[in-house]
Amino acid sequence: MNATDDETIITDDDMRGMLQKSRPYTIMILKKGASYDAPGSDKIIWEHGRRNFSLRADGRLAIVCPVSSDTVTGVGIFTSDIDETRAIMDEDPGVLAGVFVYETYSSRGFPGDALSV
């Protein structure tokens, strides 16, 4: 595959260097639970959001992305391993109330990865 004139060339050495600097993360997919549309769920969702901001401020939740779909409500990237992330999510007010369910996946990230501001 040839790179275009405006495409950065990444060598095998570049790849090896970036892979060595990668670090583990956990991706969490948040989905609607059985109580998502129950009366009062809006207040639980609000507190879930407050907790997410707290986790972000503490450096435990690197990225939070609300999602608009029929089933998925959000994606989060945690700085903790999968077991710790599950322990964090098991205490989430929305999960405890059945408003949300979640899935977790081990992942890796690279230095400099970020959402644009």
C-alpha positions in Angstrom: 0.0 0.0 0.0 1.4 3.4 -1.0 1.0 6.5 1.2 -0.4 9.6 -0.4 1.6 12.8 -0.4 -0.2 14.1 2.7 -0.2 10.8 4.7 2.4 10.3 7.4 4.7 7.4 6.9 5.0 5.0 9.9 7.9 2.6 9.8 8.2 -0.8 11.5 10.4 0.8 14.1 7.8 3.5 14.7 5.2 0.7 15.2 7.4 -1.2 17.6 8.1 1.9 19.6 4.4 2.9 19.9 3.4 -0.7 20.9 6.0 -0.7 23.6 4.6 2.6 25.0 0.9 1.4 24.9 -0.9 0.9 28.2 -3.9 -1.1 29.3 -7.4 0.4 29.5 -10.9 -1.1 29.8 -13.6 -0.2 27.4 -17.1 -0.2 28.9 -20.2 -0.3 26.7 -23.3 1.0 28.6 -26.7 -0.3 27.4 -30.3 0.3 28.4 -31.5 -2.0 31.2 -35.0 -3.2 32.0 -35.7 -0.1 34.2 -34.5 2.4 31.7 -37.9 3.9 31.0 -39.3 3.4 34.5 -40.7 6.4 36.4 -37.9 8.3 38.2 -35.2 6.8 36.0 -34.3 10.4 34.8 -33.1 11.2 38.4 -31.0 8.0 38.5 -29.5 8.8 35.1 -28.6 12.3 36.4 -26.8 10.8 39.4 -25.0 8.3 37.1 -23.8 11.3 35.1 -22.6 13.1 38.2 -20.6 10.0 39.2 -19.1 9.8 35.7 -17.8 13.4 36.1 -16.4 12.5 39.5 -14.6 9.4 38.0 -13.2 11.7 35.3 -12.0 14.2 37.8 -10.3 11.4 39.7 -8.6 10.2 36.6 -10.3 6.8 36.7 -12.5 7.4 33.6 -10.4 8.8 30.8 -13.1 9.2 28.2 -16.9 9.3 28.5 -19.1 9.4 25.4 -22.9 9.4 25.6 -24.4 7.6 22.7 -27.9 8.0 21.2 -29.2 4.7 20.0 -32.0 2.3 20.7 -29.9 0.1 22.9 -26.4 1.6 23.6 -26.4 4.7 25.9 -22.7 5.3 26.3 -19.0 4.3 25.9 -16.4 4.8 28.6 -12.7 4.2 28.6 -11.4 3.4 32.1 -7.8 3.6 33.2 -8.3 0.5 35.5 -8.1 -3.1 34.6 -11.2 -5.1 33.7 -11.9 -6.4 37.3 -11.6 -3.0 38.9 -13.7 -1.5 36.1 -16.4 -4.0 36.8 -16.3 -3.3 40.5 -16.7 0.4 39.7 -19.6 -0.2 37.4 -21.3 -2.6 39.8 -21.6 0.3 42.2 -23.0 2.7 39.6 -26.5 4.0 40.6 -27.9 3.3 37.2 -26.6 -0.3 37.2 -27.8 -0.9 40.8 -31.3 0.3 39.8 -31.5 -1.8 36.6 -31.5 1.4 34.4 -28.3 0.3 32.8 -26.4 -2.9 32.0 -22.8 -2.9 30.8 -20.1 -4.9 29.0 -16.4 -4.6 29.5 -13.5 -5.3 27.2 -9.7 -5.2 27.8 -8.0 -2.8 25.5 -4.7 -0.8 25.0 -4.2 2.8 24.2 -1.2 4.8 22.9 0.5 7.9 24.3 -1.1 11.1 22.8 -4.5 9.5 22.1 -7.2 12.0 22.9 -10.5 13.4 21.7 -10.1 16.7 20.0 -11.3 19.8 21.9 
